[in-house]
Amino acid sequence: MTVHATSPQFKQNAARALADAQLQKALGNVKQGFIDKRRKAAEALPEFEALRDAARDIKNHTLKHLDLYLEAYEEKVKASGGHVHFARDAEEARNIVLSICREAGARTVTKGKSMISEEIGINAHLEAHGVQPVETDLGEYIIQLRNEMPSHIIAPAVHLNATQVEQDFRRAHRNLDPKRDLSEPVQLLTEARAVLRERFLAADVGITGANFLVAETGTSVIVTNEGNGDLTQILPKTHIVLASIEKLVPTLEDVSQILRVLARSATGQEMSVYTTFSTGPRQIADADGPQNYHVIILDNGRSSMLGTDFEDMLRCVRCGACMNHCPVYHAVGGHAYGWVYPGPMGAVLTPALIGVDKAGHLPNASTFCGRCESVCPVRIPLPKLMRHWREREFERHLTPATFRSGLAFWGFFARRPALYRFATRAAMAALGVAGRRKGRFAWLPFARGWTKYRDFPTPQGGTFQARWRRERGGRSA
């Protein structure tokens, strides 16, 4: 019942994505819709860079004392009348959710957007045991109708256009007038709202994710723009929160600081439309809320990242800024990454959670331009972490033999500077003569990965090292 990962087929996935004209057009919305908004929001807040430093420090502090904050959070949830369940892996988390649903006699479950629910494959598990899950985030609802994974962590259906959504609605909502007009986005939204409102009222259990868990108060925090998360957790009698261990923060003051960089980094907003704080089940004086409140905190390999080169990745607040600015994501989209988490953050997190043997292609799918690190609200050094995975892939002999032999060949010369300078000078001269007539090469030995998609220009002039020595007058660097 685990989510099937196609990360080992990243190259094939990427090739299909590059050949998909509709997808390529849709991916243009990522560049247009997020980058400029994030830049303007950051420039409008003078203390934005200082807040990024503060957010980084808060998350680092929490990770260093995570055991203490987990205990404190559990005590506060229990004091409010709620329950905390710790799950070591996806299977354990699924079984806990199913047990709670059975205790509630649930036949229908509404869900807010949650990447953890995708990670553990909860929808398929519930369906297999007679419980119908209904995604209530509009993007998640659309991809549920299509039986797809999210292609982006904050915009799950960014890979689709309005025509495709209309077709899905007509196929799924067969009880509605077939002659109805769905040509405008507002009409699609209105129809989804009407259909989902019935599901909200019928649900026995509501499941949400959590952007943060606050140790000081036992509070779970969700950040949304649609309000579906509020209806999911208020209307049903039972509310289940799905979160991973790194979502802990110490205090409400800490949350308030991180929230100031979260929405600006994600969508370019000063604050999301809804930022909802939930603490325990409904109290006597409350006008509404669930009778039962459960929090499931998932490890699933994250504790093994603590104290390692990859601990920095646990600072991630799931804003999506790294993929919004990533040229590789812009080219292939989220589904090419083959699992729950796409883009640069997925290139680091996925190998940690499912193994570098299954996800080794992902940290190699990077230009190392550094844009992801430059916009991360908690300053995760993503390029450095991807390099660490490349090193481990190489050490475990998971890279192709041709790559390893080619690197060894280069290393032989690189360890002998005089020989390296002579060899590169000779190679440049030979290529310059051989390619003088056409000015380019359509094929070169050892360079098929380059020439398969583009020509290799004929070298001109001397080598970089020769130019460096000449312009610096022979001085050493």
C-alpha positions as CSV (number, residue, x, y, z in Angstrom):
1,M,0.0,0.0,0.0
2,T,3.0,2.3,-0.2
3,V,3.0,5.0,-2.9
4,H,4.8,3.7,-6.0
5,A,7.8,5.8,-6.8
6,T,9.0,6.2,-10.4
7,S,12.0,8.2,-9.3
8,P,14.4,5.6,-10.8
9,Q,12.8,6.4,-14.2
10,F,13.4,10.1,-13.9
11,K,15.2,10.3,-17.2
12,Q,12.3,8.6,-19.0
13,N,9.8,10.7,-17.1
14,A,11.6,13.9,-18.0
15,A,11.8,12.9,-21.7
16,R,8.0,12.4,-21.8
17,A,7.5,15.8,-20.0
18,L,9.7,17.6,-22.5
19,A,7.7,16.2,-25.4
20,D,4.3,17.1,-23.9
21,A,3.3,20.4,-25.5
22,Q,0.4,21.0,-23.2
23,L,2.5,20.5,-20.1
24,Q,5.2,22.8,-21.4
25,K,2.6,25.6,-21.9
26,A,1.2,25.0,-18.5
27,L,4.6,25.2,-16.8
28,G,5.0,28.7,-18.1
29,N,2.5,29.7,-15.4
30,V,5.0,28.7,-12.7
31,K,7.5,31.3,-13.9
32,Q,4.9,34.0,-14.5
33,G,2.8,33.3,-11.4
34,F,5.3,33.0,-8.6
35,I,8.7,34.5,-9.2
36,D,7.8,38.2,-9.7
37,K,5.3,38.1,-6.8
38,R,7.8,36.6,-4.5
39,R,10.4,39.2,-5.4
40,K,8.0,42.1,-5.0
41,A,6.8,40.8,-1.6
42,A,10.3,40.4,-0.3
43,E,11.4,43.9,-1.5
44,A,8.4,45.5,0.2
45,L,9.5,44.2,3.6
46,P,12.8,45.8,4.7
47,E,13.4,43.2,7.4
48,F,12.8,40.2,5.1
49,E,16.4,39.0,5.1
50,A,16.6,39.3,8.9
51,L,13.4,37.3,9.2
52,R,14.9,34.5,7.0
53,D,17.8,34.4,9.4
54,A,15.5,34.2,12.4
55,A,13.4,31.5,10.8
56,R,16.5,29.4,10.1
57,D,17.7,29.8,13.7
58,I,14.3,28.9,15.1
59,K,14.2,25.7,13.1
60,N,17.8,24.8,13.9
61,H,17.2,25.3,17.6
62,T,14.1,23.1,17.5
63,L,15.9,20.3,15.6
64,K,18.6,20.3,18.2
65,H,16.1,19.8,21.0
66,L,13.4,18.0,19.0
67,D,12.8,15.2,21.6
68,L,12.0,17.8,24.3
69,Y,9.6,19.8,22.1
70,L,7.8,16.6,21.0
71,E,7.3,15.7,24.6
72,A,6.1,19.2,25.5
73,Y,3.7,19.2,22.5
74,E,2.2,15.9,23.5
75,E,1.6,17.0,27.0
76,K,-0.2,20.1,25.9
77,V,-2.4,18.2,23.4
78,K,-3.4,15.8,26.1
79,A,-4.1,18.6,28.5
80,S,-6.6,20.1,25.9
81,G,-8.4,16.7,25.6
82,G,-6.7,15.6,22.4
83,H,-4.6,12.5,21.5
84,V,-1.1,12.2,20.0
85,H,0.0,9.2,18.1
86,F,3.6,8.6,17.0
87,A,4.1,6.6,13.7
88,R,7.5,5.2,12.8
89,D,6.7,4.7,9.2
90,A,3.9,5.0,6.5
91,E,2.3,1.7,7.3
92,E,1.9,2.5,11.0
93,A,0.5,6.0,10.2
94,R,-2.0,4.5,7.8
95,N,-3.2,1.9,10.3
96,I,-3.6,4.6,13.0
97,V,-5.8,6.7,10.6
98,L,-7.9,3.7,9.7
99,S,-8.3,2.8,13.4
100,I,-9.6,6.3,14.2
101,C,-12.0,6.2,11.2
102,R,-13.4,2.8,12.3
103,E,-13.8,4.0,15.8
104,A,-15.8,7.0,14.5
105,G,-17.8,4.7,12.2
106,A,-16.7,6.8,9.2
107,R,-17.9,6.2,5.7
108,T,-16.7,9.5,4.3
109,V,-13.6,11.5,5.1
110,T,-12.9,15.0,3.9
111,K,-9.3,16.0,3.5
112,G,-7.4,19.3,3.4
113,K,-4.2,19.5,1.4
114,S,-1.5,17.4,3.1
115,M,1.8,16.2,1.6
116,I,2.1,13.7,4.4
117,S,-1.2,12.1,3.4
118,E,0.4,11.7,-0.1
119,E,3.6,10.3,1.4
120,I,1.8,7.6,3.3
121,G,-0.7,6.9,0.5
122,I,-3.7,7.2,2.9
123,N,-6.4,7.7,0.2
124,A,-5.8,4.3,-1.4
125,H,-5.6,2.7,2.0
126,L,-8.9,4.1,3.2
127,E,-10.7,3.2,-0.1
128,A,-9.4,-0.4,0.2
129,H,-11.1,-0.6,3.6
130,G,-14.5,0.9,2.6
131,V,-13.9,4.6,3.6
132,Q,-14.3,7.2,0.9
133,P,-11.7,10.1,1.1
134,V,-12.6,13.4,-0.6
135,E,-10.0,16.0,-1.3
136,T,-11.4,19.5,-0.7
137,D,-8.5,21.7,-1.8
138,L,-9.6,22.6,-5.4
139,G,-6.3,21.5,-6.9
140,E,-6.2,18.3,-4.9
141,Y,-9.8,17.6,-5.8
142,I,-9.0,18.0,-9.5
143,I,-6.0,15.6,-9.4
144,Q,-8.0,13.1,-7.3
145,L,-10.6,13.0,-10.1
146,R,-7.7,12.3,-12.5
147,N,-6.1,9.7,-10.2
148,E,-2.8,11.7,-10.3
149,M,-0.2,12.8,-7.8
150,P,0.3,16.6,-7.1
151,S,2.8,18.2,-9.5
152,H,3.6,21.0,-7.0
153,I,3.4,21.1,-3.3
154,I,1.3,24.3,-3.1
155,A,-0.3,24.3,-6.6
156,P,-1.1,20.6,-7.1
157,A,-2.8,21.0,-10.5
158,V,-0.5,23.6,-12.0
159,H,0.3,21.2,-14.8
160,L,-3.3,21.4,-16.1
161,N,-5.3,23.9,-18.2
162,A,-9.0,24.9,-17.8
163,T,-10.1,22.7,-20.7
164,Q,-8.7,19.6,-19.1
165,V,-10.5,20.5,-15.8
166,E,-13.8,21.1,-17.6
167,Q,-13.5,17.6,-19.2
168,D,-12.8,16.1,-15.8
169,F,-15.8,17.8,-14.2
170,R,-18.1,16.7,-16.9
171,R,-16.9,13.1,-16.5
172,A,-17.2,13.1,-12.7
173,H,-20.3,15.2,-12.2
174,R,-22.7,13.2,-14.4
175,N,-25.7,14.1,-12.3
176,L,-25.5,17.8,-13.4
177,D,-26.9,19.4,-16.5
178,P,-24.7,18.2,-19.5
179,K,-25.5,21.5,-21.2
180,R,-24.2,23.7,-18.4
181,D,-21.6,26.3,-19.3
182,L,-18.1,25.6,-17.9
183,S,-16.1,27.8,-20.2
184,E,-14.9,30.3,-17.5
185,P,-12.8,29.5,-14.4
186,V,-15.3,31.1,-12.1
187,Q,-17.9,28.6,-13.3
188,L,-15.6,25.7,-12.6
189,L,-14.9,27.0,-9.1
190,T,-18.6,27.5,-8.5
191,E,-19.4,23.9,-9.5
192,A,-16.6,22.5,-7.3
193,R,-17.8,24.6,-4.4
194,A,-21.4,23.2,-4.7
195,V,-20.2,19.6,-5.0
196,L,-17.8,19.8,-2.2
197,R,-20.2,21.6,0.2
198,E,-22.3,18.4,0.2
199,R,-19.2,16.4,1.1
200,F,-18.3,18.7,3.9
201,L,-21.7,18.2,5.5
202,A,-21.7,14.5,5.1
203,A,-18.2,13.7,6.4
204,D,-17.7,11.8,9.6
205,V,-14.0,12.5,9.9
206,G,-11.8,15.4,8.6
207,I,-8.1,15.1,7.9
208,T,-5.7,18.0,7.6
209,G,-2.0,18.5,7.4
210,A,-0.1,21.0,9.5
211,N,2.3,23.7,8.6
212,F,3.4,23.9,12.2
213,L,2.9,22.2,15.6
214,V,3.4,24.6,18.5
215,A,5.0,22.9,21.6
216,E,4.1,25.8,23.9
217,T,0.3,25.4,23.4
218,G,-0.3,22.0,21.7
219,T,-1.6,23.9,18.6
220,S,-1.7,22.8,15.0
221,V,-1.5,25.5,12.3
222,I,-2.7,25.3,8.7
223,V,-2.1,28.0,6.1
224,T,-4.5,28.0,3.1
225,N,-6.1,30.3,0.6
226,E,-9.4,28.5,0.2
227,G,-10.9,27.9,3.6
228,N,-11.5,24.3,2.9
229,G,-9.1,23.4,5.7
230,D,-11.4,25.2,8.2
231,L,-14.5,23.3,7.1
232,T,-12.6,20.0,7.1
233,Q,-11.6,20.3,10.7
234,I,-14.6,22.1,12.2
235,L,-17.6,20.3,10.7
236,P,-16.9,16.5,11.2
237,K,-17.1,15.0,14.7
238,T,-13.4,13.9,14.5
239,H,-10.4,15.8,13.3
240,I,-7.1,14.1,12.4
241,V,-4.0,16.1,12.0
242,L,-1.2,14.5,9.9
243,A,2.3,16.0,10.4
244,S,5.9,15.0,10.4
245,I,8.3,15.4,13.3
246,E,10.1,18.5,11.8
247,K,6.9,20.6,11.9
248,L,7.5,21.4,15.6
249,V,8.3,24.9,16.6
250,P,8.7,26.1,20.2
251,T,6.3,29.0,20.7
252,L,3.5,31.1,19.1
253,E,6.0,33.9,18.8
254,D,8.2,31.6,16.7
255,V,5.3,30.8,14.4
256,S,4.5,34.4,13.9
257,Q,8.1,35.1,12.7
258,I,8.1,32.2,10.3
259,L,4.7,33.0,8.9
260,R,6.0,36.4,7.8
261,V,8.4,34.7,5.3
262,L,6.2,31.7,4.5
263,A,3.4,33.3,2.4
264,R,5.8,35.8,0.8
265,S,8.0,33.0,-0.3
266,A,5.2,30.7,-1.5
267,T,2.7,32.9,-3.2
268,G,4.0,36.5,-2.8
269,Q,1.3,37.3,-0.3
270,E,1.9,39.2,3.0
271,M,-0.3,36.6,4.6
272,S,-2.4,33.7,3.3
273,V,-6.1,34.2,3.3
274,Y,-6.6,31.7,6.1
275,T,-4.1,31.0,8.9
276,T,-5.9,28.7,11.3
277,F,-4.8,27.7,14.8
278,S,-6.5,24.6,16.3
279,T,-5.9,23.4,19.9
280,G,-7.6,20.2,20.9
281,P,-11.3,19.2,20.5
282,R,-14.3,21.4,21.0
283,Q,-14.5,22.9,24.5
284,I,-17.7,23.6,26.5
285,A,-17.7,27.3,25.6
286,D,-16.9,26.8,21.9
287,A,-19.5,27.4,19.3
288,D,-18.3,24.7,17.0
289,G,-15.4,22.2,16.4
290,P,-14.8,18.5,16.5
291,Q,-15.6,16.3,19.5
292,N,-12.4,14.2,19.0
293,Y,-9.0,15.6,18.1
294,H,-6.1,13.3,17.0
295,V,-2.6,14.3,15.9
296,I,-0.4,11.7,14.1
297,I,3.2,12.6,14.1
298,L,5.2,10.7,11.4
299,D,8.9,9.9,11.4
300,N,9.3,7.8,8.3
301,G,13.1,8.2,8.1
302,R,13.4,11.8,9.3
303,S,15.0,11.0,12.6
304,S,17.9,9.3,10.8
305,M,18.6,12.7,9.1
306,L,19.2,14.4,12.5
307,G,22.9,15.0,13.2
308,T,23.9,14.2,9.6
309,D,24.8,16.3,6.5
310,F,21.1,16.3,5.7
311,E,19.7,17.8,8.9
312,D,19.4,21.2,7.2
313,M,16.7,19.7,5.0
314,L,14.4,19.3,8.0
315,R,14.1,23.1,8.2
316,C,11.9,23.0,5.1
317,V,8.5,24.8,5.6
318,R,7.1,23.5,2.3
319,C,6.7,26.9,0.6
320,G,7.6,25.7,-2.9
321,A,9.9,28.7,-3.6
322,C,12.8,26.4,-4.6
323,M,10.8,24.7,-7.4
324,N,9.2,28.0,-8.4
325,H,12.7,29.2,-9.3
326,C,14.3,26.0,-10.5
327,P,15.0,25.8,-14.3
328,V,14.9,22.0,-14.2
329,Y,11.4,22.0,-12.6
330,H,10.3,24.6,-15.2
331,A,11.4,22.3,-17.9
332,V,9.9,18.9,-16.7
333,G,7.3,19.7,-14.0
334,G,6.6,17.8,-10.8
335,H,5.5,14.4,-12.0
336,A,8.9,13.7,-13.6
337,Y,10.4,13.5,-10.1
338,G,8.4,10.4,-9.6
339,W,7.3,10.7,-6.0
340,V,5.6,13.1,-3.6
341,Y,8.2,15.9,-3.4
342,P,9.4,17.5,-6.6
343,G,12.0,20.2,-7.4
344,P,15.2,20.9,-5.4
345,M,13.6,20.1,-2.1
346,G,12.5,16.8,-3.4
347,A,15.9,16.1,-4.9
348,V,17.3,16.2,-1.3
349,L,14.4,14.8,0.7
350,T,13.3,11.9,-1.5
351,P,16.6,10.1,-1.4
352,A,16.6,10.4,2.4
353,L,13.1,8.9,2.6
354,I,13.1,6.2,0.0
355,G,16.8,5.7,-0.6
356,V,19.5,7.1,-2.9
357,D,19.4,3.8,-4.8
358,K,15.8,4.6,-5.9
359,A,16.2,8.4,-6.2
360,G,19.8,8.9,-7.2
361,H,18.8,10.6,-10.5
362,L,17.1,13.5,-8.6
363,P,20.1,15.2,-7.0
364,N,21.8,15.0,-10.5
365,A,18.9,16.8,-12.1
366,S,20.3,20.3,-11.2
367,T,22.1,23.0,-12.9
368,F,23.5,24.1,-9.5
369,C,22.6,27.7,-10.4
370,G,21.9,28.3,-6.7
371,R,18.5,30.0,-7.2
372,C,16.8,27.6,-4.9
373,E,19.1,28.4,-2.0
374,S,18.9,32.1,-2.7
375,V,15.1,32.2,-2.2
376,C,14.6,29.6,0.5
377,P,13.0,31.3,3.5
378,V,14.9,29.2,6.0
379,R,18.2,29.3,4.0
380,I,18.6,25.5,3.3
381,P,21.8,25.0,1.3
382,L,20.1,22.8,-1.3
383,P,23.0,22.7,-3.9
384,K,25.4,21.5,-1.1
385,L,23.0,18.8,0.0
386,M,22.5,17.6,-3.6
387,R,26.3,17.4,-3.8
388,H,26.3,15.3,-0.7
389,W,23.9,12.8,-2.3
390,R,26.0,12.7,-5.5
391,E,29.0,11.8,-3.3
392,R,27.1,9.0,-1.6
393,E,25.8,7.8,-5.0
394,F,29.3,7.6,-6.3
395,E,30.7,5.9,-3.1
396,R,28.1,3.2,-3.4
397,H,28.9,2.6,-7.0
398,L,25.4,3.5,-8.1
399,T,26.5,5.8,-10.9
400,P,26.9,4.2,-14.4
401,A,30.3,2.6,-15.1
402,T,30.9,4.9,-18.0
403,F,30.5,7.9,-15.7
404,R,32.9,6.4,-13.2
405,S,35.5,5.5,-15.8
406,G,35.2,8.9,-17.4
407,L,35.7,10.6,-14.0
408,A,38.7,8.4,-13.3
409,F,40.2,9.3,-16.7
410,W,39.8,13.0,-15.9
411,G,41.1,12.5,-12.4
412,F,44.4,11.0,-13.8
413,F,45.1,14.2,-15.6
414,A,43.8,16.5,-12.9
415,R,46.2,15.1,-10.4
416,R,49.1,16.0,-12.8
417,P,48.7,19.7,-13.5
418,A,51.5,19.9,-16.1
419,L,50.1,17.0,-18.0
420,Y,46.6,18.4,-17.7
421,R,47.6,21.7,-19.2
422,F,49.4,20.0,-22.0
423,A,46.5,17.6,-22.8
424,T,43.8,20.3,-22.8
425,R,46.0,22.6,-24.9
426,A,46.5,19.8,-27.4
427,A,42.8,18.8,-27.4
428,M,41.7,22.4,-27.9
429,A,44.0,22.8,-30.9
430,A,42.9,19.5,-32.4
431,L,39.2,20.3,-32.0
432,G,39.8,23.8,-33.4
433,V,41.3,22.4,-36.6
434,A,38.8,19.6,-37.0
435,G,35.8,21.8,-36.5
436,R,37.0,24.9,-38.3
437,R,34.8,24.4,-41.4
438,K,31.4,23.9,-39.7
439,G,32.1,25.7,-36.4
440,R,30.4,22.9,-34.4
441,F,30.4,19.2,-33.7
442,A,27.2,17.1,-33.9
443,W,29.1,14.2,-32.3
444,L,32.1,13.8,-30.1
445,P,33.5,10.7,-28.3
446,F,32.7,10.7,-24.6
447,A,30.2,13.6,-25.1
448,R,27.0,11.9,-26.3
449,G,25.0,13.2,-23.4
450,W,25.7,16.7,-24.8
451,T,25.6,16.2,-28.5
452,K,22.4,14.1,-28.3
453,Y,20.4,17.3,-27.7
454,R,22.7,20.1,-28.9
455,D,25.8,20.8,-31.0
456,F,29.2,21.3,-29.4
457,P,30.8,24.6,-30.6
458,T,34.3,24.5,-32.0
459,P,36.8,25.8,-29.4
460,Q,38.4,29.1,-30.2
461,G,41.5,30.6,-28.8
462,G,43.5,29.1,-25.9
463,T,42.4,27.2,-22.8
464,F,40.9,28.9,-19.8
465,Q,44.0,28.2,-17.8
466,A,46.3,29.7,-20.4
467,R,44.1,32.9,-20.4
468,W,44.1,33.0,-16.7
469,R,47.9,32.8,-16.5
470,R,48.2,35.4,-19.2
471,E,45.8,37.9,-17.8
472,R,47.1,37.6,-14.2
473,G,50.7,37.9,-15.4
474,G,51.7,34.4,-14.3
475,R,50.6,35.0,-10.7
476,S,49.0,32.1,-8.9
477,A,45.3,32.3,-7.8
